[in-house]
């Protein structure tokens, strides 16, 4: 596996924002659904929904396959963000501006950018409906709509962010507030949360905690900080090898972990956070905070929920090995919006994009997909301003590592890969459709890992 795909992780698969299934049809796994097309103003051979990491990557690949004029991307956002940097922005190590580029600059040349929002998916008629009742029909559909942040599911948010002492690295509107709260900290409880829902980059809620602890050590405030990680989960991390390493760090740095604690309310005017004990439903605890970092509940985009392409929860229902839709053979999904049973990161998108490219190529030739996605993803767990544990794993939560070293150890080299090298590779390789995830070439070994 190559290191290039390794640290392309924890990126949001969409630009940031505040943000009755029909009966099963009988269809061949090869043949296209042949219902009549919607009466649409436009038609494209390949229509991509979403202009985040997965959408831009696949539009670049499809351009080379069917020609730019035959590909369109539906995306309302004018700005595209490389969100893995927001962990470092929230800790004062990077500027927010370096994570952003105009969407126009990352859109593949010649591909049609439809600056709108999809409102209805109608795969039985091979079309979608956009705002203002515009219909677009397609031969092949790629859904890359990402995941939605649900701050409003926590009582007192998002309006609570107007108060000091509270931030969130998950939104462009609140990530700089994290850095302000970190700097303004005096003494008391510093609380970092993990919600009771799927999230993008499950390691990110911890990363800002380790960086905050390091910052307070550096500034002499650490003795006055009571650092708590309140997580809805029952484990610190889903892969035991890396969980064991993180627990050692937590013990060494005297951080308190409260499992099965879910944030349900923020009283920002009083600097109070209310947590429900998931082992005792209805039982809550109110904690005073001097700093609060919120990881919001997340879920499928509204347009997917109860749509024909979604499973019972709302995620795009795809084959976990080929990324082809289970019901509609000319529909495909990639990234955070799918029900793939792996972590939602851009490292996963990189690996998925190579598989999906091969899948679509064969479907276009009326052949069975053969390339299989093994669930590979990675998360560079930032544990300090110059240290990273590089977690890589598969569908079975088993390590799937790139380097012939112990990747559960903190390494400076891996930090520089995340902070300096990966942004360049994201903009210049992944989004241009030239990187398909892990490969059997160990790159960057000449850097001399230590």
RAZI-V485739 format. One record per backbone hydrogen bond with DSSP energy under -0.5 kcal/mol. NH is the residue of the N-H (numbers start at 0). CO is the residue of the C=O. If there is no record, write none. Layout:
BEGIN
[[NH,CO] [NH,CO]]
END
This chain:
BEGIN
[[4,1] [5,1] [6,2] [7,4] [8,6] [26,24] [37,124] [39,37] [40,134] [41,134] [43,136] [44,69] [45,69] [46,139] [47,71] [48,141] [49,47] [49,73] [51,143] [55,51] [56,52] [57,53] [58,54] [59,55] [60,56] [61,57] [62,58] [63,59] [64,60] [65,61] [66,61] [66,62] [69,66] [70,67] [71,45] [72,111] [73,47] [74,72] [74,113] [79,100] [81,98] [82,80] [84,81] [85,82] [86,83] [87,84] [88,84] [89,85] [90,86] [91,88] [92,87] [93,87] [97,94] [98,95] [99,96] [100,79] [102,77] [104,101] [105,101] [105,102] [106,102] [110,107] [111,67] [111,70] [113,72] [113,111] [114,112] [115,113] [118,128] [119,128] [121,126] [124,121] [125,122] [126,121] [127,135] [128,119] [129,133] [130,116] [132,129] [133,130] [135,127] [136,41] [137,125] [138,43] [138,44] [139,44] [140,329] [141,46] [142,140] [142,331] [143,48] [143,141] [147,298] [149,296] [152,149] [153,150] [154,152] [154,263] [156,153] [159,155] [160,157] [161,158] [162,159] [166,291] [167,173] [170,167] [173,170] [174,170] [177,173] [177,174] [178,174] [179,175] [180,176] [181,177] [182,178] [183,179] [184,180] [187,223] [189,225] [190,188] [190,290] [191,227] [192,292] [193,229] [196,194] [200,343] [203,200] [205,202] [206,202] [207,203] [209,205] [210,206] [211,207] [212,208] [213,209] [214,210] [215,211] [216,212] [217,213] [218,214] [219,215] [219,216] [220,215] [221,215] [223,220] [224,221] [225,187] [225,223] [226,224] [227,189] [228,255] [229,191] [229,227] [230,228] [230,257] [231,193] [239,237] [241,238] [242,238] [243,239] [244,240] [245,241] [246,242] [247,243] [248,244] [249,245] [250,246] [251,247] [252,248] [253,250] [254,249] [255,226] [257,228] [258,256] [259,232] [260,230] [260,257] [261,259] [261,275] [263,273] [264,273] [265,154] [266,271] [267,265] [269,266] [270,266] [271,266] [272,286] [273,264] [274,272] [274,284] [275,261] [276,282] [277,259] [277,275] [279,276] [282,279] [283,281] [284,274] [286,272] [286,284] [288,270] [289,188] [290,188] [291,164] [292,190] [293,166] [293,291] [294,292] [295,293] [298,147] [300,145] [303,300] [304,300] [306,303] [309,306] [310,314] [315,336] [316,308] [317,315] [318,323] [322,318] [324,330] [325,316] [328,326] [330,327] [331,140] [332,322] [333,142] [336,333] [337,334] [338,315] [341,339] [343,198] [344,342] [348,344] [349,345] [350,346] [351,347] [352,348] [353,349] [354,350] [355,351] [356,352] [357,353] [358,354] [359,355] [360,356] [361,357] [362,358] [363,359] [364,360] [364,361] [365,362] [366,361] [372,320] [376,392] [378,390] [380,378] [380,388] [381,379] [382,386] [383,386] [386,383] [387,410] [388,380] [389,387] [389,406] [390,378] [390,388] [392,376] [393,397] [394,373] [396,393] [399,391] [404,402] [406,404] [408,405] [410,387] [414,410] [415,411] [416,412] [417,413] [418,414] [419,415] [420,415] [421,416] [423,419] [424,420] [425,421] [426,422] [427,423] [428,424] [429,424] [430,425] [432,429] [433,428] [434,428] [440,438] [442,440] [444,441] [446,443] [447,444]]
END
